[in-house]
Amino acid sequence: MVNQNREVHEKSGLNWGQRHGREPNQAYIPIPSAIHQQNPGFFPPRKHEFNLITDDGQSFVCVVAQDNNKALESSHDNSILGKYFRIRLGVPLGGKVQTTDLTQYGRDTVRIYKIDDETYYLDFSQRGYNS
């Protein structure tokens, strides 16, 4: 969710919609290429829908997308995940996510667990509050 300097991307990732002509809540979770190299087949094929359940009980239909399968997106509406993370971080809907928002939240990464081929679990719990 952050770049190599541990800063939020200006116009990609959580801020994908912060570009001209985009819905400002649009977002995706970047998937590092190392994930695909170290664990091929962990994620389903590109554009194959799967359920993503979060540590706080939310559920989303998602897909892997973009060149080199580098993004996890909410299916059909890319703003769904963006709204989810903004609410979770206390960022106003449509607002730009800043590095300080993640710092104040206490986490700048997510952890994703594969339950089965159709279901994944996303942990974005605050440090010390893992369920």
Contacts in CASP RR format, 6 or more apart in sequence:
PFRMAT RR
TARGET T0000
AUTHOR 0000-0000-0000
METHOD contacts of the structure
MODEL  1
MVNQNREVHEKSGLNWGQRHGREPNQAYIPIPSAIHQQNPGFFPPRKHEF
NLITDDGQSFVCVVAQDNNKALESSHDNSILGKYFRIRLGVPLGGKVQTT
DLTQYGRDTVRIYKIDDETYYLDFSQRGYNS
1 8 0 8 1.000
1 13 0 8 1.000
1 14 0 8 1.000
1 29 0 8 1.000
1 30 0 8 1.000
1 102 0 8 1.000
1 108 0 8 1.000
1 109 0 8 1.000
1 110 0 8 1.000
2 8 0 8 1.000
2 9 0 8 1.000
2 99 0 8 1.000
2 102 0 8 1.000
2 108 0 8 1.000
2 109 0 8 1.000
3 9 0 8 1.000
6 99 0 8 1.000
6 108 0 8 1.000
7 99 0 8 1.000
8 14 0 8 1.000
8 15 0 8 1.000
8 97 0 8 1.000
8 98 0 8 1.000
8 99 0 8 1.000
8 101 0 8 1.000
8 102 0 8 1.000
8 108 0 8 1.000
9 15 0 8 1.000
9 30 0 8 1.000
10 18 0 8 1.000
11 17 0 8 1.000
11 18 0 8 1.000
11 19 0 8 1.000
12 28 0 8 1.000
12 30 0 8 1.000
13 27 0 8 1.000
13 28 0 8 1.000
13 29 0 8 1.000
13 30 0 8 1.000
13 71 0 8 1.000
14 27 0 8 1.000
14 82 0 8 1.000
14 85 0 8 1.000
14 97 0 8 1.000
15 27 0 8 1.000
15 96 0 8 1.000
15 97 0 8 1.000
16 22 0 8 1.000
16 26 0 8 1.000
16 27 0 8 1.000
16 28 0 8 1.000
16 78 0 8 1.000
17 23 0 8 1.000
17 24 0 8 1.000
17 25 0 8 1.000
17 26 0 8 1.000
17 27 0 8 1.000
17 78 0 8 1.000
17 79 0 8 1.000
18 24 0 8 1.000
18 95 0 8 1.000
18 96 0 8 1.000
23 78 0 8 1.000
23 79 0 8 1.000
24 94 0 8 1.000
24 95 0 8 1.000
24 96 0 8 1.000
25 79 0 8 1.000
25 82 0 8 1.000
25 83 0 8 1.000
25 86 0 8 1.000
25 93 0 8 1.000
25 94 0 8 1.000
25 95 0 8 1.000
26 78 0 8 1.000
26 79 0 8 1.000
26 82 0 8 1.000
27 78 0 8 1.000
27 79 0 8 1.000
27 81 0 8 1.000
27 82 0 8 1.000
27 85 0 8 1.000
27 97 0 8 1.000
28 65 0 8 1.000
28 66 0 8 1.000
28 71 0 8 1.000
28 72 0 8 1.000
28 73 0 8 1.000
28 78 0 8 1.000
28 81 0 8 1.000
29 71 0 8 1.000
29 72 0 8 1.000
29 73 0 8 1.000
29 81 0 8 1.000
29 110 0 8 1.000
30 70 0 8 1.000
30 71 0 8 1.000
31 43 0 8 1.000
31 64 0 8 1.000
31 69 0 8 1.000
31 70 0 8 1.000
31 71 0 8 1.000
31 72 0 8 1.000
33 68 0 8 1.000
33 70 0 8 1.000
35 42 0 8 1.000
35 43 0 8 1.000
36 42 0 8 1.000
36 43 0 8 1.000
36 68 0 8 1.000
36 69 0 8 1.000
42 114 0 8 1.000
43 64 0 8 1.000
43 69 0 8 1.000
43 72 0 8 1.000
43 120 0 8 1.000
44 50 0 8 1.000
44 64 0 8 1.000
44 117 0 8 1.000
44 118 0 8 1.000
45 64 0 8 1.000
46 63 0 8 1.000
46 64 0 8 1.000
46 65 0 8 1.000
46 69 0 8 1.000
47 63 0 8 1.000
47 64 0 8 1.000
47 65 0 8 1.000
48 63 0 8 1.000
48 64 0 8 1.000
49 61 0 8 1.000
49 62 0 8 1.000
49 63 0 8 1.000
49 75 0 8 1.000
50 61 0 8 1.000
50 62 0 8 1.000
50 63 0 8 1.000
50 117 0 8 1.000
50 118 0 8 1.000
50 119 0 8 1.000
50 120 0 8 1.000
51 59 0 8 1.000
51 60 0 8 1.000
51 61 0 8 1.000
51 62 0 8 1.000
51 118 0 8 1.000
51 119 0 8 1.000
51 120 0 8 1.000
52 59 0 8 1.000
52 60 0 8 1.000
52 61 0 8 1.000
52 62 0 8 1.000
52 72 0 8 1.000
52 112 0 8 1.000
52 120 0 8 1.000
52 121 0 8 1.000
52 122 0 8 1.000
53 59 0 8 1.000
53 115 0 8 1.000
53 119 0 8 1.000
53 120 0 8 1.000
53 121 0 8 1.000
53 122 0 8 1.000
54 60 0 8 1.000
54 84 0 8 1.000
54 121 0 8 1.000
54 122 0 8 1.000
54 123 0 8 1.000
54 124 0 8 1.000
55 121 0 8 1.000
55 122 0 8 1.000
55 123 0 8 1.000
55 124 0 8 1.000
55 125 0 8 1.000
55 130 0 8 1.000
55 131 0 8 1.000
56 88 0 8 1.000
56 124 0 8 1.000
56 125 0 8 1.000
58 84 0 8 1.000
60 74 0 8 1.000
60 75 0 8 1.000
60 80 0 8 1.000
60 81 0 8 1.000
60 84 0 8 1.000
61 74 0 8 1.000
61 75 0 8 1.000
61 76 0 8 1.000
62 72 0 8 1.000
62 73 0 8 1.000
62 74 0 8 1.000
62 75 0 8 1.000
62 81 0 8 1.000
62 120 0 8 1.000
63 72 0 8 1.000
63 73 0 8 1.000
63 75 0 8 1.000
64 71 0 8 1.000
64 72 0 8 1.000
64 73 0 8 1.000
65 71 0 8 1.000
65 72 0 8 1.000
65 73 0 8 1.000
66 73 0 8 1.000
72 81 0 8 1.000
72 112 0 8 1.000
73 81 0 8 1.000
74 80 0 8 1.000
74 81 0 8 1.000
74 82 0 8 1.000
83 93 0 8 1.000
85 91 0 8 1.000
85 97 0 8 1.000
85 124 0 8 1.000
86 92 0 8 1.000
86 93 0 8 1.000
86 94 0 8 1.000
86 95 0 8 1.000
86 97 0 8 1.000
87 93 0 8 1.000
88 105 0 8 1.000
88 124 0 8 1.000
89 97 0 8 1.000
89 101 0 8 1.000
89 102 0 8 1.000
89 104 0 8 1.000
89 105 0 8 1.000
90 101 0 8 1.000
91 97 0 8 1.000
91 98 0 8 1.000
91 101 0 8 1.000
99 108 0 8 1.000
102 108 0 8 1.000
105 126 0 8 1.000
106 126 0 8 1.000
106 127 0 8 1.000
107 124 0 8 1.000
107 125 0 8 1.000
107 126 0 8 1.000
107 127 0 8 1.000
110 122 0 8 1.000
110 123 0 8 1.000
110 124 0 8 1.000
111 122 0 8 1.000
111 123 0 8 1.000
112 120 0 8 1.000
112 121 0 8 1.000
112 122 0 8 1.000
112 123 0 8 1.000
113 120 0 8 1.000
113 121 0 8 1.000
113 123 0 8 1.000
114 120 0 8 1.000
115 121 0 8 1.000
123 130 0 8 1.000
125 131 0 8 1.000
END
